[in-house]
Amino acid sequence: MKDPEDILWVTRVLLLNDQRAYSSLMNKYLPHIQRYFIIQTKGNQAVSDDLTQETFIKAWQGLSSFKQISSFRNWLLKIAFNTFVSYIRENKKEEFFESIDDDIGTYEIMDDEAPRPESEDALHRAIYRLNLKERQCVTLFYLEEKKIKEIAKITGYSEGSIKVYLSRGRNNLEKILIKE
């Protein structure tokens, strides 16, 4: 769903070069983009802050390409996703690809156990341990509340692949949370 307020702010930025309107958009979506990056970078605050800033700069520079086909938030998340992928490629950051705990698949779950994170921080720490594609899909689906079709547009992954990454991500999260 497109937010009429976002459309108004985008229009003001494009037609009037209104920087306060862009500041309003930034303030509205800053927490979402920061959360996305802090999870993708496995808690690296400095890198997360840099990528957040870079995302908003790219959005400002490319705002004329926003066609309002999707919501501004989805468009911004796509920029964030691409910014992160570019960062990994340019800096060869292998630590963001693999899970921290590669043996999570060998841990058996008791049927009556369910993950009970004590806090949002515990959940975030568990998500950090997922591999890159699981982490991206879980973040977008559960934390950003995006539908599978929206995630496909943001990431470029097929809907079938996203379903697989979400399924694996949920299973691995359960194992990680029970183990802790």
Phi, psi and omega in degrees: 000135180272134181275120181301326178296319177298317180298319178298313181296317179298317179298317179297321179294313185291318184275324187246001184052041184281103182289333177292325176295319178293323176299322178296317176297316179300312181298324180291319188256355180305313180299324180293315182290319177299315180297317178303311183287324181296326178284316181296326181270009178057042174090006180283098186297318182297312179294318179301315179297317179298316181291325177297313180298316180298321179298315181289329175294314178298320180296317178299313182292329183254014185301329179294342178274353178287112186262002179061025173286320175246179178287159178299321180299316178296319179298317179293321177294326176295319177297317179298315179302310180296324177296318179293316179299317178298318179300315180297314181297313184293326185255001179048054183272082182297332184295343179273349181277314188263158175286154179292323185245092185289349181264015182297335180290345183265356182275129180272141180255134174280138185301327184273358179271144175224146180295136180227078180296138182287335182203172176298325178298320179296320178295316178299317179298323178292319179296325178304331186278351177285159175287169189306308185291323175296315181300316180297312183291318178298317179298311183292321183284310187270319183272323179263356175055045178266145176282162182301320178298320179293319178298321178299319179291323181289314189265334186084001177283152176288157180298322178297318179296319180299317179299320178294313181297322178293317179298311178298318180299315178299315180298316180292322176299317179301314180297316181296314184291324178291319182299323180279000000 
